[in-house]
Amino acid sequence: MYSSQFSVSCGVRQGGILSPWLLNIYIDDLKNMVIKSGYGCCLNNIFVGCILYADDIVILSPVSGLQNMPDICVTFGAHSGIMFDAKKS
């Protein structure tokens, strides 16, 4: 049994071949905002404060930046039309 055909007018298709690439392009500004903020962690001079994989985001920071990092995500989301689930944070 098949469902009826429908069009996707926004977002990316779940499971689509290009979906991870398109999301990475869209979310790249968030990564840049986090890097420019000065918060986050470095490991051997490599910034690891914002790890992105598919639709998951990991933010790492010393205690001094713990609240600032989620605030940056919320600010980015408000300007980009992305909602972050505070209950999962």
C-alpha positions as CSV (number, residue, x, y, z in Angstrom):
1,M,0.0,0.0,0.0
2,Y,1.4,3.4,-1.0
3,S,0.5,6.9,0.3
4,S,-0.6,9.6,-2.0
5,Q,2.1,11.8,-3.6
6,F,2.9,15.1,-1.8
7,S,5.4,17.9,-2.4
8,V,8.0,19.2,0.0
9,S,7.9,23.0,0.1
10,C,10.4,23.6,2.9
11,G,13.1,21.8,4.8
12,V,15.0,18.7,3.5
13,R,13.7,15.2,2.8
14,Q,14.4,12.8,5.6
15,G,16.7,10.1,4.2
16,G,17.4,12.1,1.0
17,I,20.9,11.7,-0.4
18,L,21.5,15.5,-0.4
19,S,19.8,16.2,2.9
20,P,22.9,16.0,5.1
21,W,24.8,18.3,2.8
22,L,22.0,20.8,2.5
23,L,21.6,20.9,6.3
24,N,25.3,21.4,6.8
25,I,25.3,24.4,4.4
26,Y,22.3,25.9,6.3
27,I,23.7,25.3,9.7
28,D,27.3,26.4,8.9
29,D,26.5,29.9,10.2
30,L,25.7,28.5,13.6
31,K,29.1,26.9,13.8
32,N,30.7,30.2,12.8
33,M,28.8,32.1,15.4
34,V,30.0,29.7,18.1
35,I,33.6,29.9,17.0
36,K,33.5,33.7,16.9
37,S,32.0,33.9,20.4
38,G,35.2,32.7,22.0
39,Y,33.3,30.0,23.9
40,G,33.8,26.3,23.4
41,C,36.7,23.9,23.6
42,C,39.8,23.2,21.6
43,L,41.7,20.0,21.4
44,N,45.3,20.3,20.1
45,N,44.4,23.7,18.6
46,I,41.3,22.2,16.8
47,F,38.0,23.7,17.7
48,V,35.6,21.0,19.0
49,G,33.1,23.3,20.8
50,C,30.4,22.7,18.2
51,I,30.0,19.2,16.7
52,L,27.3,18.8,14.0
53,Y,26.1,15.5,12.7
54,A,22.9,15.2,10.7
55,D,20.3,17.0,12.7
56,D,22.2,16.7,16.0
57,I,24.3,19.4,17.6
58,V,26.8,18.9,20.4
59,I,28.1,22.0,22.1
60,L,31.1,21.8,24.5
61,S,32.4,24.5,26.7
62,P,34.1,25.1,30.0
63,V,31.8,26.1,32.9
64,S,32.2,29.8,32.0
65,G,30.4,29.4,28.7
66,L,27.9,26.7,29.5
67,Q,24.8,29.0,29.3
68,N,26.2,31.2,26.6
69,M,26.5,28.4,24.1
70,P,22.7,27.4,24.2
71,D,21.9,31.1,24.0
72,I,23.8,31.4,20.8
73,C,21.9,28.5,19.4
74,V,18.6,30.0,20.3
75,T,19.6,33.4,18.8
76,F,20.6,31.6,15.6
77,G,17.4,29.6,15.6
78,A,15.3,32.7,16.0
79,H,16.9,34.3,12.9
80,S,17.0,31.1,10.8
81,G,13.6,29.6,11.5
82,I,14.9,26.7,13.6
83,M,13.5,25.7,16.9
84,F,15.8,24.1,19.5
85,D,14.2,21.8,22.1
86,A,15.3,23.2,25.5
87,K,14.1,20.0,27.2
88,K,16.7,18.0,25.4
89,S,19.5,20.5,26.2
